[in-house]
Amino acid sequence: MTALATVPQDPELELLVPDDDVQDPVLSIVIPALNESLTIQDFIAWCHEGLTDAKIKGEILIIDSSTDDTPQLAVAAGARVLRTPKRGLGRAYMDALPYIRGEWIVMGDADCTYDFRRLAPFVERFQAGDEYAMGSRWKGSIEPGAMPRLHQYFGTPFTTWILNRLYSSRFSDIHCGMRGITKEALTRMDLQSQSWEYASEMVLKSVHLHLRTSEVPVRFFKDREGRVSHHKRMGWFSPWQAAWINLRAMFIYGSQFFVFKPGLLLLALGLLITVPLAGGPISVGPVELSLYWAMLGLVLTLIGLTSVLMGAVAQVLFDYTGEAKRRWSRILPYTRTVLLSGGVFVGGIALTIPLVVSYLSNDYRLGQPSDLENHMAITGFTAMLSGFLLFAFTLLLHGAMVATSRRDALER
């Protein structure tokens, strides 16, 4: 066993290399491990069997934070071991990225719950040109007792359903720990999640990046006799905490789902109420739409417009392909949008003039303004506030475009 020099950027990392190290691997099996001495040697044997069956040259890289003899056993079995401080699953993959030598990567767990003897389906998807191959236990098999019933029949299906609704995706098992990705795509993902939520971040960024994606059936086994899963080690609350932080990642990266689409609906509804009422009350069958309806339209319009513009900013902030920036540059070009917002604001002022005149002519009291003056004023207030919001968000939107373009340039 040889210990290579630490990477200068992070002296806390140390790479251990086996004597029979593989040169120029095409596939890298990258696995975080924490005190897996019970299973690590069998797991690495499974990996070797899977590589042989797939007829591909590959390396096994274990990112290890163990306090037992897991790293020594792993190196003896023929794996590279990257020794890191214990700082989360997501962080383990960030630490490993500079050490990954293969063009393709398969991820998973070192506990022999995922069948790494079956690597060939992942290799086939890579060879077909896929950038992201998501494992699916639902399309493969789940050994009885491998998953708690709450996870199998509620937790995983429910959170998968939520992510598919948020991102218009079609995954069947977003929490499957065995998945494949090209090194180039993993680098572009720029993972930020330090803990369990890295799994959801990876899935949703595969959608944001428009990666060529497929699902691969995998086999999932129950824990070996004598092994306690990490969730059980951390207590009964751990699965619920993991679920929450995964949901949090989905909601943050999918924030435009919660604001943009509902905002469009509210904006359309608000304008549909406010604009016709600018000329006074309207009767629709037995219902009279009067001043209070106009005020409701004002509220809906402002909430809707704010949501749409916030959604546009969110799209730009989470734009990894440049598509959103190009789209919003066309829809809201700076000069034209600033002029439009100014025109809407001035138009709103014009609509409030009759009410102001009435106020001034009644010794600075509103008195009893006509229905027309009231309704025109409500529409004017709506226009003034909308014009200001459009102007303010135009500045924010184009600022976000500049900031993200600079970020992308620095990353390249």
C-alpha positions as CSV (number, residue, x, y, z in Angstrom):
1,M,0.0,0.0,0.0
2,T,1.3,3.5,-1.0
3,A,0.1,6.8,0.5
4,L,0.2,9.5,-2.1
5,A,0.8,13.2,-1.3
6,T,-2.2,15.2,-0.1
7,V,-3.8,17.7,-2.4
8,P,-2.4,21.2,-1.6
9,Q,-5.9,22.7,-1.6
10,D,-7.0,20.4,1.3
11,P,-4.3,19.0,3.5
12,E,-7.0,17.0,5.5
13,L,-7.3,14.5,2.6
14,E,-5.0,11.5,2.1
15,L,-5.1,9.0,-0.8
16,L,-4.1,5.4,-0.1
17,V,-3.3,3.3,-3.2
18,P,-3.2,-0.5,-3.4
19,D,-0.2,-2.3,-4.8
20,D,-2.2,-3.6,-7.8
21,D,-3.6,-0.2,-8.7
22,V,-5.5,0.0,-12.0
23,Q,-4.0,2.4,-14.6
24,D,-6.2,4.6,-16.9
25,P,-9.6,3.3,-15.7
26,V,-12.7,4.1,-17.8
27,L,-15.2,3.6,-15.0
28,S,-14.8,4.8,-11.4
29,I,-16.9,3.3,-8.7
30,V,-17.1,6.0,-6.1
31,I,-18.4,5.0,-2.6
32,P,-18.5,6.9,0.7
33,A,-17.9,4.6,3.7
34,L,-18.2,4.9,7.4
35,N,-17.3,2.0,9.6
36,E,-18.2,-0.7,7.1
37,S,-15.6,-3.3,8.1
38,L,-18.3,-6.0,8.1
39,T,-19.1,-5.7,4.4
40,I,-16.3,-3.7,2.7
41,Q,-14.2,-6.7,1.4
42,D,-17.3,-8.5,0.0
43,F,-18.5,-5.2,-1.5
44,I,-15.2,-4.7,-3.3
45,A,-15.2,-8.3,-4.5
46,W,-18.7,-7.6,-5.9
47,C,-17.3,-4.5,-7.7
48,H,-14.4,-6.5,-9.3
49,E,-17.0,-9.2,-10.4
50,G,-19.2,-6.4,-11.9
51,L,-16.3,-4.8,-13.8
52,T,-15.3,-8.2,-15.2
53,D,-18.8,-9.0,-16.2
54,A,-19.2,-5.6,-17.9
55,K,-15.8,-6.1,-19.7
56,I,-14.6,-2.6,-18.7
57,K,-11.5,-1.3,-17.0
58,G,-12.4,0.4,-13.7
59,E,-11.2,1.6,-10.4
60,I,-12.8,1.5,-7.0
61,L,-12.5,4.7,-4.9
62,I,-13.7,4.6,-1.3
63,I,-14.2,8.0,0.4
64,D,-13.6,6.9,4.0
65,S,-14.2,8.6,7.4
66,S,-14.1,5.4,9.5
67,T,-12.8,4.9,13.0
68,D,-12.5,1.1,12.4
69,D,-10.3,-0.9,10.0
70,T,-12.4,-0.2,6.9
71,P,-9.7,1.7,5.0
72,Q,-7.1,-1.0,5.6
73,L,-9.4,-3.7,4.5
74,A,-10.5,-1.8,1.4
75,V,-6.9,-1.1,0.2
76,A,-6.0,-4.8,0.8
77,A,-9.0,-5.8,-1.3
78,G,-7.7,-3.6,-4.2
79,A,-9.5,-0.3,-3.8
80,R,-8.1,3.2,-3.6
81,V,-9.1,4.9,-0.3
82,L,-9.5,8.7,0.1
83,R,-9.3,9.4,3.8
84,T,-11.4,12.4,4.7
85,P,-12.9,14.0,7.9
86,K,-16.5,13.0,8.6
87,R,-18.5,15.8,7.1
88,G,-21.5,14.4,5.2
89,L,-22.4,12.2,2.2
90,G,-22.6,15.1,-0.3
91,R,-19.3,16.6,0.8
92,A,-17.7,13.1,0.3
93,Y,-18.4,13.4,-3.4
94,M,-17.1,16.9,-3.6
95,D,-13.9,15.8,-1.9
96,A,-13.6,12.9,-4.3
97,L,-14.0,14.8,-7.5
98,P,-10.3,15.7,-8.1
99,Y,-9.3,12.0,-7.5
100,I,-11.8,10.4,-9.9
101,R,-9.9,9.2,-12.9
102,G,-12.7,7.5,-14.9
103,E,-14.8,9.1,-17.6
104,W,-17.9,7.4,-16.1
105,I,-18.9,7.1,-12.4
106,V,-21.1,4.7,-10.6
107,M,-22.1,5.7,-7.0
108,G,-23.6,3.7,-4.2
109,D,-23.1,2.3,-0.7
110,A,-20.5,0.0,0.6
111,D,-22.9,-2.1,2.7
112,C,-23.8,-4.7,0.1
113,T,-27.4,-3.6,-0.1
114,Y,-27.0,-2.6,-3.8
115,D,-25.8,-5.3,-6.2
116,F,-22.6,-4.0,-7.7
117,R,-22.1,-7.3,-9.5
118,R,-24.5,-5.9,-12.0
119,L,-22.6,-2.9,-13.5
120,A,-23.1,-3.9,-17.1
121,P,-26.5,-2.1,-17.4
122,F,-24.9,1.2,-16.3
123,V,-22.0,0.7,-18.7
124,E,-24.5,0.0,-21.5
125,R,-26.3,3.3,-20.8
126,F,-23.0,5.2,-20.8
127,Q,-22.0,3.6,-24.1
128,A,-25.3,4.6,-25.5
129,G,-24.5,8.2,-24.7
130,D,-26.4,8.8,-21.5
131,E,-24.9,11.3,-19.1
132,Y,-27.0,10.3,-16.1
133,A,-28.2,6.7,-15.3
134,M,-30.5,6.6,-12.3
135,G,-30.9,3.3,-10.5
136,S,-34.4,2.2,-9.7
137,R,-35.3,-0.4,-7.1
138,W,-38.9,-0.3,-8.3
139,K,-37.9,-1.3,-11.8
140,G,-35.5,-3.9,-10.4
141,S,-36.2,-5.8,-7.1
142,I,-36.4,-5.2,-3.4
143,E,-35.6,-8.1,-1.1
144,P,-38.3,-8.6,1.6
145,G,-37.2,-6.7,4.7
146,A,-34.7,-4.5,2.8
147,M,-36.8,-1.4,3.3
148,P,-39.0,-0.3,6.2
149,R,-42.6,-0.5,5.1
150,L,-43.1,3.3,5.8
151,H,-40.2,4.1,3.3
152,Q,-41.3,1.5,0.7
153,Y,-45.0,2.3,0.5
154,F,-45.1,5.9,1.5
155,G,-41.8,7.9,1.9
156,T,-40.0,7.1,-1.3
157,P,-43.1,7.0,-3.6
158,F,-44.4,10.3,-2.1
159,T,-41.2,12.3,-2.3
160,T,-40.6,10.9,-5.8
161,W,-44.1,12.0,-6.8
162,I,-43.4,15.5,-5.4
163,L,-40.1,15.9,-7.3
164,N,-41.8,14.7,-10.6
165,R,-44.5,17.2,-10.1
166,L,-42.1,20.0,-9.4
167,Y,-39.7,19.3,-12.3
168,S,-41.9,17.6,-14.8
169,S,-39.6,14.5,-14.6
170,R,-40.5,10.8,-14.7
171,F,-38.3,9.1,-12.1
172,S,-39.6,6.1,-10.3
173,D,-37.1,6.1,-7.4
174,I,-35.3,9.3,-6.6
175,H,-33.7,7.9,-3.4
176,C,-32.0,5.0,-5.0
177,G,-28.4,5.1,-3.8
178,M,-27.0,3.4,-6.9
179,R,-26.7,5.7,-9.8
180,G,-24.3,6.5,-12.7
181,I,-23.1,9.8,-14.1
182,T,-20.3,11.1,-16.3
183,K,-17.5,12.9,-14.6
184,E,-18.1,15.9,-16.9
185,A,-21.8,16.1,-15.9
186,L,-20.9,15.7,-12.2
187,T,-18.4,18.6,-12.5
188,R,-21.0,20.8,-14.2
189,M,-23.5,20.0,-11.4
190,D,-21.4,21.8,-8.9
191,L,-23.0,20.0,-6.0
192,Q,-23.5,22.2,-2.9
193,S,-25.4,19.9,-0.5
194,Q,-23.3,18.5,2.3
195,S,-25.6,15.8,3.6
196,W,-28.4,13.5,2.5
197,E,-30.0,16.1,0.2
198,Y,-27.2,15.7,-2.3
199,A,-29.2,12.9,-3.8
200,S,-32.2,15.1,-4.6
201,E,-29.9,17.9,-5.7
202,M,-28.2,15.6,-8.2
203,V,-31.6,14.4,-9.6
204,L,-33.1,17.8,-10.0
205,K,-29.9,19.3,-11.4
206,S,-29.9,16.5,-14.0
207,V,-33.3,18.0,-15.1
208,H,-32.0,21.6,-14.9
209,L,-29.0,20.7,-17.0
210,H,-31.1,18.7,-19.5
211,L,-28.8,15.7,-19.2
212,R,-29.5,12.7,-21.3
213,T,-31.0,10.5,-18.6
214,S,-32.2,6.9,-18.2
215,E,-33.3,4.6,-15.4
216,V,-31.5,1.3,-14.7
217,P,-33.1,-1.6,-12.7
218,V,-31.1,-2.5,-9.6
219,R,-31.4,-5.1,-7.0
220,F,-31.7,-4.0,-3.4
221,F,-30.9,-6.4,-0.5
222,K,-31.5,-6.1,3.3
223,D,-28.6,-5.4,5.7
224,R,-26.3,-8.2,6.5
225,E,-26.7,-9.9,9.9
226,G,-25.0,-7.8,12.5
227,R,-24.9,-4.6,10.5
228,V,-26.9,-1.6,11.7
229,S,-27.9,1.0,9.0
230,H,-26.7,4.6,9.4
231,H,-30.2,5.8,10.0
232,K,-30.7,3.3,12.9
233,R,-27.3,4.4,14.3
234,M,-28.5,8.0,14.4
235,G,-31.8,7.3,16.0
236,W,-35.5,7.1,15.1
237,F,-35.6,10.7,13.9
238,S,-32.9,10.3,11.3
239,P,-35.2,9.0,8.4
240,W,-37.6,11.9,9.0
241,Q,-34.7,14.4,9.1
242,A,-33.3,13.0,5.9
243,A,-36.8,13.2,4.2
244,W,-37.2,16.8,5.3
245,I,-33.8,18.0,4.1
246,N,-34.4,16.2,0.8
247,L,-37.7,18.0,0.5
248,R,-36.0,21.3,1.4
249,A,-33.6,20.8,-1.5
250,M,-36.4,20.1,-3.9
251,F,-38.3,23.2,-2.8
252,I,-35.3,25.6,-2.9
253,Y,-34.2,24.5,-6.3
254,G,-37.8,24.3,-7.5
255,S,-38.8,27.7,-6.1
256,Q,-40.0,28.9,-9.4
257,F,-42.6,26.1,-9.5
258,F,-44.2,27.6,-6.4
259,V,-44.1,31.2,-7.6
260,F,-44.0,31.4,-11.4
261,K,-46.9,29.1,-12.4
262,P,-49.3,30.1,-9.6
263,G,-48.3,33.7,-10.3
264,L,-49.3,33.5,-14.0
265,L,-52.7,32.3,-12.9
266,L,-53.2,35.0,-10.3
267,L,-51.9,37.7,-12.6
268,A,-54.3,36.7,-15.3
269,L,-57.2,36.5,-12.9
270,G,-56.4,39.9,-11.3
271,L,-56.2,41.7,-14.7
272,L,-59.4,40.0,-15.8
273,I,-61.2,41.6,-12.8
274,T,-59.4,44.9,-12.6
275,V,-59.2,46.1,-16.2
276,P,-63.0,45.7,-17.1
277,L,-63.9,47.4,-13.8
278,A,-61.9,50.5,-14.7
279,G,-65.1,51.9,-16.3
280,G,-67.3,51.3,-13.3
281,P,-69.4,48.5,-11.8
282,I,-70.3,45.6,-13.9
283,S,-73.2,43.1,-13.5
284,V,-72.6,39.5,-14.3
285,G,-76.0,37.8,-14.0
286,P,-77.2,38.3,-10.4
287,V,-73.7,39.3,-9.2
288,E,-72.6,43.0,-9.3
289,L,-68.9,43.5,-9.5
290,S,-68.2,46.7,-7.8
291,L,-65.4,48.5,-5.8
292,Y,-64.5,45.6,-3.5
293,W,-64.1,43.4,-6.5
294,A,-61.8,46.0,-8.1
295,M,-59.7,46.0,-4.9
296,L,-59.6,42.1,-5.0
297,G,-58.3,42.4,-8.6
298,L,-55.6,44.8,-7.4
299,V,-54.4,42.4,-4.8
300,L,-54.4,39.4,-7.1
301,T,-52.6,41.4,-9.8
302,L,-49.9,42.5,-7.5
303,I,-49.4,39.1,-5.9
304,G,-49.4,37.5,-9.4
305,L,-47.0,39.9,-11.0
306,T,-44.6,39.7,-8.0
307,S,-44.7,35.9,-8.2
308,V,-44.1,35.8,-11.9
309,L,-41.1,38.2,-11.6
310,M,-39.7,36.3,-8.6
311,G,-40.0,33.1,-10.6
312,A,-38.1,34.7,-13.5
313,V,-35.3,35.6,-11.2
314,A,-35.3,32.1,-9.7
315,Q,-35.1,30.6,-13.2
316,V,-32.0,32.7,-13.9
317,L,-30.3,31.9,-10.6
318,F,-30.8,28.1,-11.2
319,D,-30.0,28.3,-14.9
320,Y,-27.2,25.9,-15.8
321,T,-27.5,25.9,-19.5
322,G,-28.0,29.6,-20.3
323,E,-31.4,28.9,-21.8
324,A,-33.3,30.9,-19.1
325,K,-31.1,33.9,-19.4
326,R,-31.6,33.9,-23.2
327,R,-35.3,33.5,-22.9
328,W,-35.8,36.3,-20.3
329,S,-33.4,38.6,-22.3
330,R,-35.8,38.3,-25.2
331,I,-39.0,38.6,-23.1
332,L,-37.8,41.5,-20.9
333,P,-35.0,43.4,-22.6
334,Y,-33.7,46.1,-20.3
335,T,-34.4,49.3,-22.2
336,R,-37.8,48.3,-23.6
337,T,-38.9,47.0,-20.2
338,V,-37.8,50.0,-18.3
339,L,-39.7,52.2,-20.8
340,L,-42.7,50.0,-20.5
341,S,-42.7,50.1,-16.7
342,G,-42.4,53.9,-16.8
343,G,-45.3,54.1,-19.3
344,V,-47.5,51.8,-17.1
345,F,-46.6,54.0,-14.0
346,V,-47.5,57.2,-15.8
347,G,-50.7,55.7,-17.1
348,G,-51.6,54.8,-13.6
349,I,-51.1,58.4,-12.5
350,A,-53.4,59.6,-15.3
351,L,-56.1,57.2,-14.1
352,T,-56.0,58.6,-10.6
353,I,-56.3,62.3,-11.7
354,P,-60.1,62.4,-11.5
355,L,-60.0,61.3,-7.9
356,V,-57.3,63.7,-7.0
357,V,-59.2,66.6,-8.6
358,S,-62.3,65.6,-6.6
359,Y,-60.2,65.5,-3.4
360,L,-58.8,69.0,-4.1
361,S,-62.1,70.5,-5.0
362,N,-63.7,69.3,-1.8
363,D,-61.2,71.1,0.5
364,Y,-58.9,68.1,0.7
365,R,-61.6,65.6,1.5
366,L,-62.8,62.8,-0.6
367,G,-66.4,63.5,0.0
368,Q,-68.5,61.3,-2.3
369,P,-66.5,60.6,-5.5
370,S,-68.4,58.9,-8.3
371,D,-68.2,55.2,-9.0
372,L,-66.2,56.0,-12.2
373,E,-63.6,58.0,-10.2
374,N,-63.2,55.3,-7.6
375,H,-62.9,52.5,-10.2
376,M,-60.5,54.4,-12.3
377,A,-58.4,55.2,-9.2
378,I,-58.2,51.5,-8.2
379,T,-57.0,50.6,-11.7
380,G,-54.6,53.5,-11.6
381,F,-53.1,52.3,-8.3
382,T,-52.8,48.8,-9.8
383,A,-50.9,50.2,-12.8
384,M,-48.6,52.4,-10.6
385,L,-47.6,49.6,-8.3
386,S,-47.3,47.2,-11.3
387,G,-45.0,49.6,-13.1
388,F,-42.8,50.1,-10.1
389,L,-42.6,46.3,-9.5
390,L,-41.7,45.7,-13.1
391,F,-39.0,48.3,-13.0
392,A,-37.5,47.0,-9.7
393,F,-37.5,43.4,-10.8
394,T,-36.1,44.3,-14.2
395,L,-33.0,45.7,-12.4
396,L,-32.9,42.6,-10.2
397,L,-33.4,40.2,-13.1
398,H,-30.6,41.7,-15.2
399,G,-28.4,42.0,-12.2
400,A,-28.9,38.2,-11.7
401,M,-28.0,37.6,-15.3
402,V,-24.7,39.5,-14.9
403,A,-23.9,37.7,-11.6
404,T,-24.6,34.2,-13.0
405,S,-22.7,34.9,-16.2
406,R,-19.7,35.9,-14.1
407,R,-20.1,32.8,-12.0
408,D,-20.3,30.5,-15.0
409,A,-17.2,32.2,-16.5
410,L,-15.2,31.7,-13.3
411,E,-16.3,28.0,-13.2
412,R,-15.1,27.5,-16.7
